[in-house]
Every structure is written in C-alpha cells, then in structure tokens.
Amino acid sequence: MKLDAEYWDERYRQQETGWDLGEASPALIHFIDGLENKNMKILIPGCGNAYEAEYLLNKGFSTITLLDISPSLTDSLKLKWKAIKGIQVCCEDFFEHEGQYDLILEQTFFCALNPLRRKAYCEKMKSLLKEGGQLAGLLFNRQFPHQGPPFGGDINEYQPLFTEFFKKVLIEDCENSIAPRMGSEVFIKVEK
C-alpha cells in the first residue's frame, strides 16, 4: 500500500477518517494550556481537520502552520482559515517541508507513516525545530491486529529512537486520553 497524497485524499473524500476526534485531544489541550509564549512558531504536520489549531487560536497563539498531504483537505482548510492571518495551510509532503519552528504538535501523524520511515521522521523533526524547540504529542503504545495505518509501537521502541536525535526525551503514559484510547497512548515531549 502506497501511503501517498492520493491515498490520504481518497480517505478524506470518502470520509474514512476514523482517527478524527471531532475536537482537540484532551492531552494536547492540557499541554497547550501550560504554554506561555504566545508568539512561538507552531507546526502541526498531518494536521487533519486541525482542531488543535482552533484551540491554539482561541488561546492567543498567532503563528501556526498546518501541513497535510491531502489536497482536498487542505483546500477546505484554506477556505475555513482564509480570514485568519495567523494560520498558514500547506499542501505538502512533510519530508519536503522547510521551516524553523519553536513547537511541533504530534497527533496521529507518526502512526500514519510506515514504520520504516520513523528514523527519517525523527531526522526531519530535528531539522524543523529551532534550537531548544520541542516536539510534543501523542503516540500509540500498542500494536494493531491489522496492517496499518495506523501503525502501532511502544515505549521500548520509541525511547532509543527519539534519544538518538534529541537531547531531552520524556515519554510517559498518557493519563488523559480519550476513552477509546485510554491505556494505549503515551505522551511524548522531546527537545532539540
């Protein structure tokens, strides 16, 4: 299976978006509530319907880049956010994106990538973060009975992977997951 723009675009056109919570994740809301610098540059790769972006805007953050590979999704997001100067929507492959960010939020993007690309994911995240910048969000802490996406994993896999690229790595059980994912997610916060 080729996880390319056509694949993801078809999922959005057919509304096969089982990962979509319909709102910002409680764990990311809690994390965002603890952020003080409202001027930080934020990237949300594989942004989906970008509920976290709406929450960020409501909290006073003003420099948010939304990135997704699906043209139909990004076209609808551009229409939704066209009057908001603080949000930029990019239809682009994450691995080709350029920029420097203070914060990158992870919400169901890592698990959508073929596990063979996880090292490349970490390399790219490191290149996109400013010195002292953070990657924060949720990863699955479980395996799936089917061939993904989503692709599972666990702390024992993630710890050495992220430690290879980042100087500070915190991976802990997520205590405020949504009910269907309770006990199967970890919250990760890494710093360049």
ChimeraX commands (.cxc) that place a marker at each C-alpha (Angstrom):
marker #1 position 0.00,0.00,0.00 radius 0.5
marker #1 position 1.37,3.37,-1.02 radius 0.5
marker #1 position 0.64,5.98,1.66 radius 0.5
marker #1 position 0.81,8.95,-0.70 radius 0.5
marker #1 position -1.30,12.04,-1.38 radius 0.5
marker #1 position -3.78,10.04,-3.46 radius 0.5
marker #1 position -4.31,7.51,-0.65 radius 0.5
marker #1 position -4.95,10.16,2.00 radius 0.5
marker #1 position -7.01,12.36,-0.30 radius 0.5
marker #1 position -9.30,9.41,-1.03 radius 0.5
marker #1 position -9.73,8.78,2.69 radius 0.5
marker #1 position -10.89,12.37,3.21 radius 0.5
marker #1 position -13.15,12.37,0.14 radius 0.5
marker #1 position -14.80,9.14,1.32 radius 0.5
marker #1 position -14.92,10.44,4.92 radius 0.5
marker #1 position -12.98,7.38,6.10 radius 0.5
marker #1 position -11.39,9.30,8.94 radius 0.5
marker #1 position -11.67,7.08,12.00 radius 0.5
marker #1 position -8.75,8.95,13.61 radius 0.5
marker #1 position -10.72,12.22,13.66 radius 0.5
marker #1 position -11.82,13.02,17.22 radius 0.5
marker #1 position -14.09,15.89,16.19 radius 0.5
marker #1 position -12.25,18.11,18.69 radius 0.5
marker #1 position -8.79,18.79,20.05 radius 0.5
marker #1 position -7.28,15.96,22.05 radius 0.5
marker #1 position -7.58,16.44,25.86 radius 0.5
marker #1 position -3.87,15.66,26.29 radius 0.5
marker #1 position -2.88,18.34,23.79 radius 0.5
marker #1 position -5.31,20.81,25.34 radius 0.5
marker #1 position -3.64,20.22,28.70 radius 0.5
marker #1 position -0.20,20.69,27.15 radius 0.5
marker #1 position -1.22,23.86,25.26 radius 0.5
marker #1 position -2.72,25.32,28.45 radius 0.5
marker #1 position 0.75,25.15,30.01 radius 0.5
marker #1 position 2.45,27.14,27.23 radius 0.5
marker #1 position 3.25,30.77,27.96 radius 0.5
marker #1 position 4.93,32.16,24.82 radius 0.5
marker #1 position 2.01,33.06,22.54 radius 0.5
marker #1 position 4.44,34.21,19.80 radius 0.5
marker #1 position 6.04,30.84,19.19 radius 0.5
marker #1 position 6.01,29.40,15.68 radius 0.5
marker #1 position 3.98,26.18,15.70 radius 0.5
marker #1 position 3.75,23.40,13.10 radius 0.5
marker #1 position 1.05,20.73,13.02 radius 0.5
marker #1 position 2.09,18.07,10.46 radius 0.5
marker #1 position -0.56,15.67,9.19 radius 0.5
marker #1 position -2.94,18.24,10.63 radius 0.5
marker #1 position -6.21,16.61,9.57 radius 0.5
marker #1 position -9.14,18.87,10.47 radius 0.5
marker #1 position -6.83,20.92,12.72 radius 0.5
marker #1 position -8.91,21.12,15.88 radius 0.5
marker #1 position -5.71,21.86,17.81 radius 0.5
marker #1 position -5.16,24.94,15.62 radius 0.5
marker #1 position -8.56,26.30,16.56 radius 0.5
marker #1 position -7.78,25.73,20.23 radius 0.5
marker #1 position -4.40,27.44,19.84 radius 0.5
marker #1 position -6.02,30.47,18.19 radius 0.5
marker #1 position -8.58,30.73,20.98 radius 0.5
marker #1 position -5.69,30.71,23.47 radius 0.5
marker #1 position -3.96,33.62,21.72 radius 0.5
marker #1 position -1.32,31.84,19.63 radius 0.5
marker #1 position -0.85,33.58,16.31 radius 0.5
marker #1 position 1.76,31.81,14.15 radius 0.5
marker #1 position 0.51,28.35,13.20 radius 0.5
marker #1 position 1.41,26.30,10.12 radius 0.5
marker #1 position -0.89,23.44,9.15 radius 0.5
marker #1 position 0.64,20.78,6.93 radius 0.5
marker #1 position -1.10,17.90,5.21 radius 0.5
marker #1 position -0.56,15.89,2.03 radius 0.5
marker #1 position -4.27,15.72,1.06 radius 0.5
marker #1 position -5.25,18.41,-1.49 radius 0.5
marker #1 position -9.00,18.17,-0.80 radius 0.5
marker #1 position -8.41,18.54,2.94 radius 0.5
marker #1 position -6.00,21.46,2.62 radius 0.5
marker #1 position -8.33,23.19,0.13 radius 0.5
marker #1 position -11.15,23.04,2.69 radius 0.5
marker #1 position -8.81,24.25,5.46 radius 0.5
marker #1 position -7.67,27.19,3.32 radius 0.5
marker #1 position -11.31,28.20,2.90 radius 0.5
marker #1 position -12.01,27.77,6.61 radius 0.5
marker #1 position -9.00,29.83,7.72 radius 0.5
marker #1 position -8.79,32.37,4.85 radius 0.5
marker #1 position -9.72,35.31,7.09 radius 0.5
marker #1 position -7.19,34.37,9.80 radius 0.5
marker #1 position -3.72,35.81,9.24 radius 0.5
marker #1 position -2.11,33.67,11.92 radius 0.5
marker #1 position -2.70,30.36,10.13 radius 0.5
marker #1 position -0.86,29.15,7.06 radius 0.5
marker #1 position -2.09,25.98,5.33 radius 0.5
marker #1 position 0.40,23.96,3.25 radius 0.5
marker #1 position -0.42,21.02,0.99 radius 0.5
marker #1 position 2.94,19.33,1.06 radius 0.5
marker #1 position 4.81,16.17,1.92 radius 0.5
marker #1 position 6.18,16.52,5.46 radius 0.5
marker #1 position 9.58,15.22,4.37 radius 0.5
marker #1 position 9.89,18.06,1.83 radius 0.5
marker #1 position 8.68,20.84,4.12 radius 0.5
marker #1 position 11.13,23.58,5.09 radius 0.5
marker #1 position 10.93,25.93,8.05 radius 0.5
marker #1 position 12.01,26.51,11.63 radius 0.5
marker #1 position 9.59,26.07,14.50 radius 0.5
marker #1 position 9.54,26.51,18.26 radius 0.5
marker #1 position 6.93,23.76,18.66 radius 0.5
marker #1 position 5.66,20.87,16.58 radius 0.5
marker #1 position 2.48,19.12,17.72 radius 0.5
marker #1 position 2.06,15.40,17.06 radius 0.5
marker #1 position -1.46,13.98,16.82 radius 0.5
marker #1 position -1.96,10.78,14.75 radius 0.5
marker #1 position 0.75,11.69,12.22 radius 0.5
marker #1 position 3.54,9.38,13.41 radius 0.5
marker #1 position 1.19,6.37,13.41 radius 0.5
marker #1 position 0.10,7.13,9.82 radius 0.5
marker #1 position 3.64,6.71,8.48 radius 0.5
marker #1 position 5.15,3.39,7.50 radius 0.5
marker #1 position 7.32,2.33,10.49 radius 0.5
marker #1 position 10.30,2.10,8.13 radius 0.5
marker #1 position 10.14,5.91,7.95 radius 0.5
marker #1 position 10.31,6.53,11.71 radius 0.5
marker #1 position 14.02,7.31,11.76 radius 0.5
marker #1 position 13.53,9.72,8.83 radius 0.5
marker #1 position 10.62,11.26,10.79 radius 0.5
marker #1 position 12.92,11.97,13.73 radius 0.5
marker #1 position 15.63,13.40,11.46 radius 0.5
marker #1 position 13.12,15.69,9.76 radius 0.5
marker #1 position 11.57,16.79,13.06 radius 0.5
marker #1 position 15.02,17.69,14.35 radius 0.5
marker #1 position 15.76,19.73,11.22 radius 0.5
marker #1 position 12.45,21.62,11.53 radius 0.5
marker #1 position 12.91,22.57,15.19 radius 0.5
marker #1 position 14.83,25.61,16.32 radius 0.5
marker #1 position 17.48,25.01,18.96 radius 0.5
marker #1 position 15.55,24.47,22.19 radius 0.5
marker #1 position 12.38,23.75,20.21 radius 0.5
marker #1 position 10.01,20.96,21.23 radius 0.5
marker #1 position 8.07,18.17,19.61 radius 0.5
marker #1 position 5.10,17.18,21.78 radius 0.5
marker #1 position 2.09,14.97,21.39 radius 0.5
marker #1 position 0.62,11.51,21.43 radius 0.5
marker #1 position 1.89,8.17,20.14 radius 0.5
marker #1 position 0.18,4.81,20.34 radius 0.5
marker #1 position 1.50,2.44,22.98 radius 0.5
marker #1 position 0.06,-0.70,21.47 radius 0.5
marker #1 position 0.18,-2.94,18.43 radius 0.5
marker #1 position -2.68,-3.31,15.98 radius 0.5
marker #1 position -4.01,-6.65,14.67 radius 0.5
marker #1 position -4.12,-5.31,11.09 radius 0.5
marker #1 position -1.61,-3.92,8.63 radius 0.5
marker #1 position -1.76,-0.14,9.23 radius 0.5
marker #1 position -2.33,2.65,9.12 radius 0.5
marker #1 position -2.49,3.22,11.98 radius 0.5
marker #1 position 0.81,1.58,12.85 radius 0.5
marker #1 position 1.46,0.81,16.49 radius 0.5
marker #1 position 4.54,0.78,18.65 radius 0.5
marker #1 position 5.61,1.05,22.26 radius 0.5
marker #1 position 7.84,2.95,24.68 radius 0.5
marker #1 position 10.65,0.41,24.30 radius 0.5
marker #1 position 10.81,1.21,20.59 radius 0.5
marker #1 position 10.33,4.97,20.93 radius 0.5
marker #1 position 12.83,5.69,23.71 radius 0.5
marker #1 position 16.02,4.74,21.80 radius 0.5
marker #1 position 14.66,6.18,18.55 radius 0.5
marker #1 position 13.99,9.65,19.92 radius 0.5
marker #1 position 17.05,9.62,22.22 radius 0.5
marker #1 position 19.24,9.21,19.13 radius 0.5
marker #1 position 18.07,12.60,17.80 radius 0.5
marker #1 position 17.01,14.73,20.76 radius 0.5
marker #1 position 18.79,15.83,23.93 radius 0.5
marker #1 position 15.76,15.72,26.21 radius 0.5
marker #1 position 13.24,12.93,25.80 radius 0.5
marker #1 position 10.19,12.42,28.03 radius 0.5
marker #1 position 7.81,9.59,27.17 radius 0.5
marker #1 position 5.13,8.70,29.71 radius 0.5
marker #1 position 1.76,7.01,29.88 radius 0.5
marker #1 position -0.99,9.40,28.86 radius 0.5
marker #1 position -3.41,9.88,31.74 radius 0.5
marker #1 position -5.95,12.00,29.83 radius 0.5
marker #1 position -6.53,10.12,26.57 radius 0.5
marker #1 position -9.98,9.97,25.06 radius 0.5
marker #1 position -11.96,6.99,26.42 radius 0.5
marker #1 position -11.45,4.62,23.41 radius 0.5
marker #1 position -7.66,5.14,23.57 radius 0.5
marker #1 position -7.25,5.11,27.36 radius 0.5
marker #1 position -4.28,2.97,28.31 radius 0.5
marker #1 position -3.00,2.74,24.75 radius 0.5
marker #1 position -1.25,6.10,24.30 radius 0.5
marker #1 position 1.89,7.78,25.55 radius 0.5
marker #1 position 2.59,11.48,25.70 radius 0.5
marker #1 position 5.94,12.46,24.28 radius 0.5
marker #1 position 7.87,15.68,24.74 radius 0.5
marker #1 position 11.31,15.97,23.20 radius 0.5
marker #1 position 13.63,18.95,22.87 radius 0.5
marker #1 position 16.29,19.79,20.32 radius 0.5
marker link #1:1,2 radius 0.2
marker link #1:2,3 radius 0.2
marker link #1:3,4 radius 0.2
marker link #1:4,5 radius 0.2
marker link #1:5,6 radius 0.2
marker link #1:6,7 radius 0.2
marker link #1:7,8 radius 0.2
marker link #1:8,9 radius 0.2
marker link #1:9,10 radius 0.2
marker link #1:10,11 radius 0.2
marker link #1:11,12 radius 0.2
marker link #1:12,13 radius 0.2
marker link #1:13,14 radius 0.2
marker link #1:14,15 radius 0.2
marker link #1:15,16 radius 0.2
marker link #1:16,17 radius 0.2
marker link #1:17,18 radius 0.2
marker link #1:18,19 radius 0.2
marker link #1:19,20 radius 0.2
marker link #1:20,21 radius 0.2
marker link #1:21,22 radius 0.2
marker link #1:22,23 radius 0.2
marker link #1:23,24 radius 0.2
marker link #1:24,25 radius 0.2
marker link #1:25,26 radius 0.2
marker link #1:26,27 radius 0.2
marker link #1:27,28 radius 0.2
marker link #1:28,29 radius 0.2
marker link #1:29,30 radius 0.2
marker link #1:30,31 radius 0.2
marker link #1:31,32 radius 0.2
marker link #1:32,33 radius 0.2
marker link #1:33,34 radius 0.2
marker link #1:34,35 radius 0.2
marker link #1:35,36 radius 0.2
marker link #1:36,37 radius 0.2
marker link #1:37,38 radius 0.2
marker link #1:38,39 radius 0.2
marker link #1:39,40 radius 0.2
marker link #1:40,41 radius 0.2
marker link #1:41,42 radius 0.2
marker link #1:42,43 radius 0.2
marker link #1:43,44 radius 0.2
marker link #1:44,45 radius 0.2
marker link #1:45,46 radius 0.2
marker link #1:46,47 radius 0.2
marker link #1:47,48 radius 0.2
marker link #1:48,49 radius 0.2
marker link #1:49,50 radius 0.2
marker link #1:50,51 radius 0.2
marker link #1:51,52 radius 0.2
marker link #1:52,53 radius 0.2
marker link #1:53,54 radius 0.2
marker link #1:54,55 radius 0.2
marker link #1:55,56 radius 0.2
marker link #1:56,57 radius 0.2
marker link #1:57,58 radius 0.2
marker link #1:58,59 radius 0.2
marker link #1:59,60 radius 0.2
marker link #1:60,61 radius 0.2
marker link #1:61,62 radius 0.2
marker link #1:62,63 radius 0.2
marker link #1:63,64 radius 0.2
marker link #1:64,65 radius 0.2
marker link #1:65,66 radius 0.2
marker link #1:66,67 radius 0.2
marker link #1:67,68 radius 0.2
marker link #1:68,69 radius 0.2
marker link #1:69,70 radius 0.2
marker link #1:70,71 radius 0.2
marker link #1:71,72 radius 0.2
marker link #1:72,73 radius 0.2
marker link #1:73,74 radius 0.2
marker link #1:74,75 radius 0.2
marker link #1:75,76 radius 0.2
marker link #1:76,77 radius 0.2
marker link #1:77,78 radius 0.2
marker link #1:78,79 radius 0.2
marker link #1:79,80 radius 0.2
marker link #1:80,81 radius 0.2
marker link #1:81,82 radius 0.2
marker link #1:82,83 radius 0.2
marker link #1:83,84 radius 0.2
marker link #1:84,85 radius 0.2
marker link #1:85,86 radius 0.2
marker link #1:86,87 radius 0.2
marker link #1:87,88 radius 0.2
marker link #1:88,89 radius 0.2
marker link #1:89,90 radius 0.2
marker link #1:90,91 radius 0.2
marker link #1:91,92 radius 0.2
marker link #1:92,93 radius 0.2
marker link #1:93,94 radius 0.2
marker link #1:94,95 radius 0.2
marker link #1:95,96 radius 0.2
marker link #1:96,97 radius 0.2
marker link #1:97,98 radius 0.2
marker link #1:98,99 radius 0.2
marker link #1:99,100 radius 0.2
marker link #1:100,101 radius 0.2
marker link #1:101,102 radius 0.2
marker link #1:102,103 radius 0.2
marker link #1:103,104 radius 0.2
marker link #1:104,105 radius 0.2
marker link #1:105,106 radius 0.2
marker link #1:106,107 radius 0.2
marker link #1:107,108 radius 0.2
marker link #1:108,109 radius 0.2
marker link #1:109,110 radius 0.2
marker link #1:110,111 radius 0.2
marker link #1:111,112 radius 0.2
marker link #1:112,113 radius 0.2
marker link #1:113,114 radius 0.2
marker link #1:114,115 radius 0.2
marker link #1:115,116 radius 0.2
marker link #1:116,117 radius 0.2
marker link #1:117,118 radius 0.2
marker link #1:118,119 radius 0.2
marker link #1:119,120 radius 0.2
marker link #1:120,121 radius 0.2
marker link #1:121,122 radius 0.2
marker link #1:122,123 radius 0.2
marker link #1:123,124 radius 0.2
marker link #1:124,125 radius 0.2
marker link #1:125,126 radius 0.2
marker link #1:126,127 radius 0.2
marker link #1:127,128 radius 0.2
marker link #1:128,129 radius 0.2
marker link #1:129,130 radius 0.2
marker link #1:130,131 radius 0.2
marker link #1:131,132 radius 0.2
marker link #1:132,133 radius 0.2
marker link #1:133,134 radius 0.2
marker link #1:134,135 radius 0.2
marker link #1:135,136 radius 0.2
marker link #1:136,137 radius 0.2
marker link #1:137,138 radius 0.2
marker link #1:138,139 radius 0.2
marker link #1:139,140 radius 0.2
marker link #1:140,141 radius 0.2
marker link #1:141,142 radius 0.2
marker link #1:142,143 radius 0.2
marker link #1:143,144 radius 0.2
marker link #1:144,145 radius 0.2
marker link #1:145,146 radius 0.2
marker link #1:146,147 radius 0.2
marker link #1:147,148 radius 0.2
marker link #1:148,149 radius 0.2
marker link #1:149,150 radius 0.2
marker link #1:150,151 radius 0.2
marker link #1:151,152 radius 0.2
marker link #1:152,153 radius 0.2
marker link #1:153,154 radius 0.2
marker link #1:154,155 radius 0.2
marker link #1:155,156 radius 0.2
marker link #1:156,157 radius 0.2
marker link #1:157,158 radius 0.2
marker link #1:158,159 radius 0.2
marker link #1:159,160 radius 0.2
marker link #1:160,161 radius 0.2
marker link #1:161,162 radius 0.2
marker link #1:162,163 radius 0.2
marker link #1:163,164 radius 0.2
marker link #1:164,165 radius 0.2
marker link #1:165,166 radius 0.2
marker link #1:166,167 radius 0.2
marker link #1:167,168 radius 0.2
marker link #1:168,169 radius 0.2
marker link #1:169,170 radius 0.2
marker link #1:170,171 radius 0.2
marker link #1:171,172 radius 0.2
marker link #1:172,173 radius 0.2
marker link #1:173,174 radius 0.2
marker link #1:174,175 radius 0.2
marker link #1:175,176 radius 0.2
marker link #1:176,177 radius 0.2
marker link #1:177,178 radius 0.2
marker link #1:178,179 radius 0.2
marker link #1:179,180 radius 0.2
marker link #1:180,181 radius 0.2
marker link #1:181,182 radius 0.2
marker link #1:182,183 radius 0.2
marker link #1:183,184 radius 0.2
marker link #1:184,185 radius 0.2
marker link #1:185,186 radius 0.2
marker link #1:186,187 radius 0.2
marker link #1:187,188 radius 0.2
marker link #1:188,189 radius 0.2
marker link #1:189,190 radius 0.2
marker link #1:190,191 radius 0.2
marker link #1:191,192 radius 0.2
view
